[in-house]
Amino acid sequence: MSAQDFKNERAAYARRTIPELIELLASERLRVRFLAEMALRDATNT
């Protein structure tokens, strides 16, 4: 995966709502959980 692909995917997660991101934290896929956690941290400034 290129850096641009990662930026695009991260931006897509940033457009999700906080409840959606919280649901994604339960995913079996590590990548989904990682990106959801990053988006939640960005959304909540933590």
N, C-alpha and C positions, 0 to 999 in steps of 0.2 A: 504494500500500500504506500502510495506517495504521500508526501506532506500535504499536498493540495487535497487529496482524497480525504485525509483525516480532518482537515479544516472544514470541508464540505459536510462531512458526516456530523462533526461537532456542531456546526451551525444548524443542521436539521434537528438535532436533539434540543438545541436552545429554543427552538420554536414550539416545543411541546409545553403543555401545562404542567404545573407542579404535581397535581394528582397523577397525571400520566407518567411522569418521571418516577414517582414513588412506586407505582405499579411495576415499572421496568426493573426496579432494584431486585425484584423477586425472580427475574429471568434466570434460566439455567445457563445462558450464554454469558461468559465473562466479559466479552467486548460490550454487550448491551448494558450490563451492570456498570462497567467502567464509564461509558459515555453518559449514562443516566446520572451517575454520581457527579461527574464533572459538571453537567448541566445544572444539577440541583445546587451545587456549590456556587456556580456563577449566578444563578437566580436569587440565591439567598445571601450572597456576599459573604460566604464563610470559607 
